[in-house]
Amino acid sequence: MTSTTAKSIAALKDEMIEWRHHIHAHPETAFEEKLTTEYIIEKLKSFGITELYTDFAPTGVVGVIQGKNKGRTIGLRSDIDALDIVEENKIDYCSKIPGKMHACGHDGHTATLLGAAKYLSANRDFSGTVVVIFQPAEENEGGGRVMVENGLFEKFPIEAVYGMHNQPNLELNHFLINHGPVMASYDVFEIKITGVGAHAAAPHLGKDTILTATHIVNNLQTIVSRNLNPTDSLVVSVTQIHSGDTWNVLPQHAVIRGTVRALSTEDQYLAEERIKHISIGTALTFCTKAEVDYQRRYPATINHTKQADIAIKVAQKIVGNDKVIIDSPPTMGSEDFAFMLQKVPGVYIKIGAGKGTNVHNPSYNFNDEILTTGVEYFVEIVNQELGN
């Protein structure tokens, strides 16, 4: 990256902070990001980006930046949604929407991609097309899947797609880039148990659903300890048990809910099969019945080797070799950018935000000091992929 380019990007910092703070103060959750989308469209138009599309999801927007010469097409993606959290920060741009908060940094991701879009629109000395993807509903609702299913990659011949996320407590402006798995899949399950209700003083007249539920929860722990290859990673977590309404009744129904995180499709199938077998078999032991609803939500986020190598080269060019961490252990959180990576090659990287509160916490706040680093990364990706 030339010093002129770096200076031009640095000059965007104050403006990007202003955008970020505005978005932070007006958080909107999954598929409700109407004002956020309008704000992004307003900014893109002011940059001279007029080829805009809003028909790939209920909210969100896709913009197209044509280079001076014809060539390949790549995509740059940001998530734009917030979370259902009551913000506890004492800042002048604190959330104005009760119960909603940008607690994962998507406000910063959006400002970063806006900064990259502004720079690229003003400096179109590349061969090809850059598609900037402002994706809604990353949290829980799979906005990435919706955009893919609605033809994003059929409309645009995107040959590679690039995404990024801020990472609190990774050293400031350090990069974390993996070949292969970077984040886990995310599945949910619900186990409905039906028995025979009875008086608590006469358990022999009933079929105890709470007893069944406790044994199912214990037995589910054997999936990782006795069914999984010890070198693989899998997390099966029971997060809810609901049953009963009073002290002296053995309830006729119980419900268990939880999540599964895996780094491979094979381990997803393993977890689903064992949850069903264990639940149904354990229920039979206690003469009750178990029904299992297992839902695949997000696949594992798996980077492609070629794009990971490009990202590593770009990051090293920007911050130096010593600040780029390569192939660290994957995390067991999830990310719906995975749907895009299933469709086209790409890479998902993390940029260190320095010491601070972790994401999904009411006191979290995106670190504005990494905004220009994120823009430099996206701009240099374009230079590497589409440079003359």
C-alpha positions as CSV (number, residue, x, y, z in Angstrom):
1,M,0.0,0.0,0.0
2,T,1.4,3.4,-1.0
3,S,1.8,6.2,1.5
4,T,-0.7,8.2,-0.5
5,T,-3.3,5.5,-0.1
6,A,-2.6,5.2,3.6
7,K,-3.0,8.9,4.0
8,S,-6.2,9.0,2.1
9,I,-7.7,6.3,4.3
10,A,-6.4,7.9,7.5
11,A,-8.2,11.1,6.4
12,L,-11.5,9.1,6.5
13,K,-11.1,8.3,10.2
14,D,-13.1,11.1,11.8
15,E,-15.9,10.6,9.3
16,M,-16.0,6.9,9.9
17,I,-16.2,7.5,13.7
18,E,-19.2,9.7,13.1
19,W,-20.9,7.0,11.0
20,R,-20.1,4.4,13.6
21,H,-21.4,6.4,16.5
22,H,-24.7,7.2,14.6
23,I,-25.2,3.5,13.9
24,H,-24.4,2.6,17.5
25,A,-26.9,5.0,18.8
26,H,-29.7,3.6,16.6
27,P,-29.3,-0.3,16.8
28,E,-31.8,-2.5,15.0
29,T,-32.0,-6.3,15.3
30,A,-32.4,-9.0,12.7
31,F,-34.4,-8.0,9.6
32,E,-35.6,-4.8,11.4
33,E,-32.6,-2.8,10.2
34,K,-34.7,-0.4,8.1
35,L,-33.2,2.9,9.3
36,T,-29.7,1.4,9.2
37,T,-30.2,0.3,5.6
38,E,-31.5,3.7,4.7
39,Y,-28.5,5.3,6.3
40,I,-26.1,3.1,4.4
41,I,-27.9,3.8,1.1
42,E,-27.7,7.5,1.8
43,K,-24.0,7.3,2.4
44,L,-23.3,5.0,-0.7
45,K,-25.2,7.4,-2.9
46,S,-23.2,10.3,-1.6
47,F,-20.0,8.4,-2.5
48,G,-21.2,8.2,-6.1
49,I,-22.3,4.5,-5.8
50,T,-25.7,4.4,-7.5
51,E,-26.0,0.7,-8.5
52,L,-27.7,-0.5,-5.4
53,Y,-29.9,-3.6,-4.7
54,T,-32.2,-4.3,-1.7
55,D,-34.0,-7.4,-2.9
56,F,-31.8,-10.1,-1.4
57,A,-33.2,-9.8,2.1
58,P,-36.0,-7.8,3.8
59,T,-33.2,-5.4,4.9
60,G,-29.6,-4.7,4.0
61,V,-28.2,-3.4,0.7
62,V,-25.7,-4.5,-1.9
63,G,-23.7,-1.9,-3.8
64,V,-21.6,-2.3,-7.0
65,I,-18.3,-0.4,-7.7
66,Q,-17.0,-0.8,-11.2
67,G,-13.3,-0.4,-11.8
68,K,-11.8,1.6,-14.7
69,N,-11.2,-1.6,-16.6
70,K,-13.1,-4.8,-17.0
71,G,-12.1,-7.9,-15.0
72,R,-13.1,-10.3,-12.3
73,T,-15.7,-9.6,-9.5
74,I,-15.1,-10.0,-5.8
75,G,-17.3,-9.3,-2.7
76,L,-16.6,-7.4,0.5
77,R,-19.1,-8.2,3.3
78,S,-20.2,-6.5,6.6
79,D,-22.9,-7.4,9.0
80,I,-25.2,-4.6,10.1
81,D,-27.5,-5.9,12.9
82,A,-27.5,-5.4,16.7
83,L,-28.5,-7.5,19.7
84,D,-31.3,-7.7,22.2
85,I,-29.2,-6.3,25.1
86,V,-29.7,-3.3,27.4
87,E,-26.6,-1.2,27.0
88,E,-24.7,-0.2,30.2
89,N,-22.1,2.1,28.6
90,K,-22.1,5.7,29.7
91,I,-21.2,7.4,26.4
92,D,-22.9,10.2,24.5
93,Y,-23.8,7.9,21.6
94,C,-25.3,5.2,23.8
95,S,-28.2,3.2,22.3
96,K,-31.4,5.3,22.0
97,I,-33.5,2.1,21.4
98,P,-34.6,0.4,24.7
99,G,-33.3,-3.2,24.9
100,K,-31.3,-3.0,21.7
101,M,-27.5,-2.6,21.5
102,H,-24.6,-3.0,19.1
103,A,-22.8,-5.4,21.4
104,C,-20.9,-7.3,18.8
105,G,-19.3,-4.5,16.8
106,H,-21.4,-4.7,13.7
107,D,-21.7,-0.9,13.9
108,G,-17.9,-0.8,13.4
109,H,-17.9,-3.4,10.7
110,T,-20.5,-1.3,8.8
111,A,-18.5,1.9,9.2
112,T,-15.4,0.1,8.0
113,L,-17.0,-1.2,4.8
114,L,-18.6,2.3,4.2
115,G,-15.0,3.7,4.5
116,A,-13.7,1.2,2.0
117,A,-16.6,1.9,-0.3
118,K,-15.9,5.6,-0.2
119,Y,-12.3,5.2,-1.0
120,L,-12.8,2.6,-3.8
121,S,-15.5,4.7,-5.4
122,A,-13.1,7.7,-5.5
123,N,-10.2,5.6,-6.6
124,R,-11.4,3.1,-9.3
125,D,-7.9,2.3,-10.7
126,F,-8.6,-1.5,-10.6
127,S,-9.7,-4.0,-13.2
128,G,-13.0,-5.5,-12.3
129,T,-15.9,-5.1,-10.0
130,V,-16.2,-4.8,-6.2
131,V,-19.6,-5.8,-4.7
132,V,-20.0,-4.4,-1.2
133,I,-22.5,-6.5,0.8
134,F,-24.2,-5.0,3.8
135,Q,-25.8,-8.1,5.3
136,P,-28.6,-8.1,7.8
137,A,-29.5,-10.5,10.6
138,E,-26.2,-12.2,11.3
139,E,-27.2,-12.8,14.9
140,N,-29.4,-15.9,15.1
141,E,-31.5,-15.4,12.0
142,G,-29.1,-16.3,9.2
143,G,-29.3,-13.2,7.0
144,G,-26.3,-14.6,5.1
145,R,-28.3,-17.7,4.2
146,V,-31.2,-15.6,3.1
147,M,-29.1,-13.5,0.8
148,V,-27.5,-16.6,-0.7
149,E,-30.9,-18.3,-1.2
150,N,-32.3,-15.2,-2.9
151,G,-29.7,-15.3,-5.6
152,L,-26.8,-13.0,-4.4
153,F,-24.2,-15.1,-6.2
154,E,-26.3,-15.7,-9.2
155,K,-26.9,-12.0,-9.7
156,F,-23.2,-11.2,-9.4
157,P,-20.4,-13.5,-10.7
158,I,-18.4,-13.1,-7.4
159,E,-15.3,-15.2,-7.5
160,A,-14.1,-14.6,-4.0
161,V,-15.8,-13.0,-0.9
162,Y,-14.1,-11.4,2.1
163,G,-15.4,-10.8,5.6
164,M,-13.9,-9.6,8.9
165,H,-14.8,-9.2,12.6
166,N,-13.3,-7.3,15.4
167,Q,-11.7,-9.3,18.2
168,P,-11.5,-7.8,21.7
169,N,-8.5,-8.9,23.8
170,L,-6.5,-9.8,20.6
171,E,-3.6,-7.2,20.5
172,L,-4.6,-3.9,18.8
173,N,-4.4,-4.1,15.0
174,H,-3.1,-7.7,15.0
175,F,-4.7,-10.1,12.5
176,L,-5.9,-13.6,13.1
177,I,-6.2,-15.6,9.9
178,N,-6.8,-19.4,9.5
179,H,-6.7,-21.8,6.7
180,G,-9.7,-24.1,7.0
181,P,-12.0,-24.0,10.1
182,V,-12.1,-20.7,11.9
183,M,-15.5,-20.9,13.7
184,A,-17.9,-23.7,14.5
185,S,-21.4,-24.7,13.2
186,Y,-24.4,-23.8,15.3
187,D,-27.3,-26.2,15.7
188,V,-30.2,-26.2,18.2
189,F,-32.2,-29.1,19.6
190,E,-35.5,-29.5,21.6
191,I,-36.4,-32.7,23.4
192,K,-40.1,-33.1,24.3
193,I,-40.7,-35.7,27.0
194,T,-44.2,-37.1,27.7
195,G,-45.0,-39.3,30.6
196,V,-47.9,-39.8,33.0
197,G,-48.6,-37.1,35.6
198,A,-49.2,-38.1,39.2
199,H,-49.3,-36.9,42.8
200,A,-45.9,-36.3,44.2
201,A,-46.8,-38.6,47.1
202,A,-47.6,-41.5,44.7
203,P,-44.8,-41.6,42.1
204,H,-45.5,-45.3,41.4
205,L,-48.8,-44.2,39.7
206,G,-47.0,-42.0,37.2
207,K,-44.2,-42.0,34.6
208,D,-41.7,-39.4,35.7
209,T,-40.7,-36.9,33.1
210,I,-38.3,-34.9,35.3
211,L,-36.4,-38.1,36.2
212,T,-36.2,-38.9,32.5
213,A,-35.0,-35.4,31.7
214,T,-32.2,-35.5,34.3
215,H,-30.9,-38.8,33.0
216,I,-31.1,-37.6,29.3
217,V,-29.0,-34.5,30.3
218,N,-26.4,-36.7,32.0
219,N,-26.3,-39.2,29.1
220,L,-25.9,-36.4,26.5
221,Q,-22.5,-35.7,28.0
222,T,-21.2,-39.0,26.8
223,I,-21.4,-37.8,23.1
224,V,-18.2,-35.9,23.4
225,S,-16.5,-38.2,25.9
226,R,-17.3,-41.5,24.3
227,N,-18.4,-41.0,20.7
228,L,-16.2,-38.2,19.4
229,N,-12.6,-38.7,18.1
230,P,-10.5,-37.1,20.9
231,T,-8.7,-34.9,18.3
232,D,-11.9,-33.3,17.1
233,S,-13.9,-30.5,18.7
234,L,-17.6,-30.6,19.7
235,V,-19.7,-28.9,22.3
236,V,-23.1,-30.2,23.3
237,S,-24.7,-27.7,25.8
238,V,-28.1,-28.1,27.5
239,T,-29.3,-24.6,28.1
240,Q,-33.0,-25.0,29.2
241,I,-35.1,-27.5,31.2
242,H,-38.8,-26.7,31.7
243,S,-41.3,-28.8,33.6
244,G,-43.8,-28.5,36.3
245,D,-45.8,-25.8,37.9
246,T,-46.2,-26.7,41.6
247,W,-44.7,-28.6,44.5
248,N,-46.9,-31.7,44.8
249,V,-47.4,-32.8,41.2
250,L,-45.1,-34.9,39.0
251,P,-45.6,-33.2,35.7
252,Q,-46.7,-35.0,32.6
253,H,-44.5,-33.1,30.2
254,A,-40.9,-31.8,30.2
255,V,-38.8,-30.0,27.6
256,I,-35.0,-29.9,27.2
257,R,-33.3,-27.4,24.9
258,G,-29.7,-26.8,23.9
259,T,-27.1,-26.2,21.3
260,V,-24.4,-28.1,19.4
261,R,-21.2,-26.6,18.0
262,A,-19.0,-28.6,15.7
263,L,-16.1,-27.9,13.2
264,S,-17.1,-30.5,10.6
265,T,-20.3,-31.7,9.0
266,E,-19.5,-35.3,10.1
267,D,-19.5,-34.3,13.7
268,Q,-22.8,-32.4,13.2
269,Y,-24.3,-35.7,12.0
270,L,-22.8,-37.6,14.9
271,A,-24.2,-35.2,17.4
272,E,-27.7,-35.2,15.8
273,E,-27.8,-39.0,15.6
274,R,-26.6,-39.6,19.2
275,I,-28.9,-36.9,20.7
276,K,-31.9,-38.7,19.1
277,H,-30.8,-42.2,20.1
278,I,-29.9,-41.2,23.7
279,S,-33.1,-39.3,24.2
280,I,-35.5,-41.9,22.8
281,G,-33.6,-44.8,24.5
282,T,-33.4,-43.1,27.9
283,A,-37.1,-42.3,27.8
284,L,-37.9,-45.9,27.1
285,T,-35.9,-46.9,30.2
286,F,-38.4,-44.9,32.3
287,C,-41.5,-45.8,30.3
288,T,-41.8,-42.3,28.9
289,K,-41.6,-41.0,25.4
290,A,-39.1,-38.5,23.9
291,E,-39.4,-36.6,20.6
292,V,-36.4,-34.7,19.3
293,D,-36.4,-31.7,17.0
294,Y,-32.9,-31.0,15.7
295,Q,-32.4,-27.9,13.6
296,R,-29.3,-27.0,11.6
297,R,-28.8,-23.2,11.9
298,Y,-25.3,-22.2,10.8
299,P,-22.6,-24.4,9.2
300,A,-19.0,-24.2,10.3
301,T,-17.0,-21.2,9.0
302,I,-14.3,-22.7,6.8
303,N,-11.8,-20.5,5.0
304,H,-10.5,-21.4,1.6
305,T,-6.7,-21.8,1.2
306,K,-6.1,-19.5,-1.7
307,Q,-8.1,-16.6,-0.2
308,A,-6.5,-17.2,3.2
309,D,-3.1,-16.9,1.7
310,I,-4.1,-13.6,0.0
311,A,-5.4,-12.3,3.3
312,I,-2.2,-13.2,5.1
313,K,-0.1,-11.5,2.4
314,V,-2.3,-8.4,2.7
315,A,-2.3,-8.3,6.5
316,Q,1.5,-8.7,6.6
317,K,1.9,-5.9,4.2
318,I,-0.3,-3.6,6.3
319,V,0.9,-4.4,9.9
320,G,4.0,-6.6,9.5
321,N,4.6,-10.3,9.7
322,D,4.9,-10.3,13.5
323,K,1.4,-9.0,13.9
324,V,-0.3,-11.7,11.8
325,I,-1.3,-14.9,13.7
326,I,-1.8,-17.8,11.3
327,D,-3.8,-20.9,12.0
328,S,-4.7,-20.5,15.6
329,P,-7.2,-22.9,17.2
330,P,-10.8,-22.3,15.9
331,T,-13.3,-20.9,18.2
332,M,-16.6,-22.6,18.9
333,G,-18.8,-19.6,18.3
334,S,-20.6,-19.3,14.9
335,E,-21.0,-16.9,12.0
336,D,-23.4,-16.9,9.1
337,F,-20.7,-15.7,6.7
338,A,-20.3,-19.5,6.5
339,F,-23.2,-19.7,4.1
340,M,-21.3,-17.4,1.7
341,L,-18.2,-19.5,2.0
342,Q,-20.1,-22.6,1.1
343,K,-21.2,-20.9,-2.1
344,V,-18.0,-19.2,-3.3
345,P,-14.3,-19.2,-2.1
346,G,-13.4,-16.7,0.5
347,V,-11.9,-16.0,3.9
348,Y,-13.1,-14.7,7.3
349,I,-10.5,-12.9,9.4
350,K,-10.3,-11.2,12.8
351,I,-8.7,-7.9,13.6
352,G,-7.5,-7.3,17.2
353,A,-9.3,-4.6,19.1
354,G,-7.0,-4.5,22.0
355,K,-7.8,-5.1,25.7
356,G,-11.4,-4.6,26.6
357,T,-14.8,-6.0,27.2
358,N,-15.8,-9.0,25.1
359,V,-18.6,-9.0,22.6
360,H,-22.2,-9.8,23.6
361,N,-21.7,-7.9,26.9
362,P,-23.7,-4.8,27.9
363,S,-20.5,-2.9,28.5
364,Y,-18.9,-3.8,25.2
365,N,-18.0,-1.0,22.7
366,F,-16.2,-1.2,19.3
367,N,-12.7,0.2,19.3
368,D,-12.6,3.1,16.8
369,E,-8.8,2.7,16.5
370,I,-9.2,-0.3,14.2
371,L,-11.5,1.4,11.7
372,T,-8.7,2.6,9.3
373,T,-6.9,-0.8,9.6
374,G,-10.1,-2.5,8.4
375,V,-10.4,-0.2,5.5
376,E,-6.7,-0.7,4.6
377,Y,-7.3,-4.4,4.6
378,F,-10.3,-4.3,2.3
379,V,-8.6,-1.8,-0.1
380,E,-5.5,-3.9,-0.3
381,I,-7.6,-7.0,-0.9
382,V,-9.0,-5.3,-3.9
383,N,-5.5,-4.3,-5.0
384,Q,-4.3,-7.9,-4.7
385,E,-7.3,-9.4,-6.4
386,L,-8.1,-6.8,-9.1
387,G,-4.9,-4.7,-9.3
388,N,-3.8,-3.7,-12.8
